[in-house]
Amino acid sequence: KCRGSRDFHYYLCRQPKGGGMEIIMIKYDRLWDTMRQRNISQYKLIKDYGIDKAQLHRIRKNMVVKTVILNNLCAILDCQIEDIMEYVPDGDAEKNKIT
């Protein structure tokens, strides 16, 4: 079972190949808001700007996304990275820090 917090909806849980559960701490909800503000649809990103459908699917699922895609989205939407993604710390983030 995936662990979470009061704000569980911020986390996407999945089971990696090695077993156990992992909590995804990057979410892309802000992208959809920014797209609405700029009147740019997913269809337009695909057809007019050449953004791959598979990459949009990965973003919808809060999966790993290539940084070149994030760079392109920022350029297309004329925005900063924090306008399309957000880091949501896991309760164990301090324990998992790389030093």
N, C-alpha and C positions, 0 to 999 in steps of 0.2 A: 504494500500500500504506500502511496506517495504521501510524504509529509508536507505540511504547508503551514500557513498562518491564517489569521483572521481574514486577510486579503488573498485567499487562496486563488481567486480568479486571475491573479497576476502571474501565476506559475503554470507552466506546461510541464507535465511529468511524462517521462518516457522510460522505457526499460532498455538500457544499453545491452550489447551482445554479451558482456561479462556477467549479467545478472544485476540484481538490485534496482534501485530507482535513482534517477537524477532529476534535479530541479533546474529548469532553464531560467537564467537570471537576466537575460536580455529579451525585451519584448518590443514589438514594432507597432503597437497601437497608435502611437503618435503619427505614423506615416499616413494612416487613413484619414485622420483629422486634417493633416497638412494638405493631402490631395484634395479633400473637399473644399478647403479654403482657396486652393488654387484652381478649382474646377478642372482637375485632371483625373480622368477615370483610369481604371486598370486597362480597359480596352485601348485608350489613347497611349498609355505607356507601352503596350505591346505593339500596336500598329504604327504609331508615329515616331516612337523613340527606340524601338527595338529591344525593349526589356523582355527577357525570356519569361515565358509563362511558368516554367519550372521554378525560376527564382522567386517570382511572386507567390507561388505556392509555398515555398520554403519560408518566406516572410510571414505569410498568413499563419503558418504553423509554428512560428518563432524558432525555426531551425537555423542551422549555420548558413550564413549568406556570405558570398564573396565580397570583399571590401570594394572591389571595382564596381559592383552593383550599387553599393551604398554611395560611393562617390558619384556615380551617374545619376542616382536619384536626387542627391543634393544639388547637382548641377541643373537637372531638369526642373526641379521644384524651387530653385533659387532659395535654398534654406541651409541651415546648419544641421549637423548630425543629430543633435539633441531634438530636432524637430521631427525626426523619423524613428528614433529608437530611444530606449530608456533602460538603464541598468537598475534592476531591482534586487537588492542584496538578499541572499539566503541567510537564514538564521545562523548557519554554520560558516559564513563567509570568513570570519576572523580566523577560525580554526583551519580553514583550507588555504589561507594566504601563502603565496610563494615568497620566501625570503631570500 
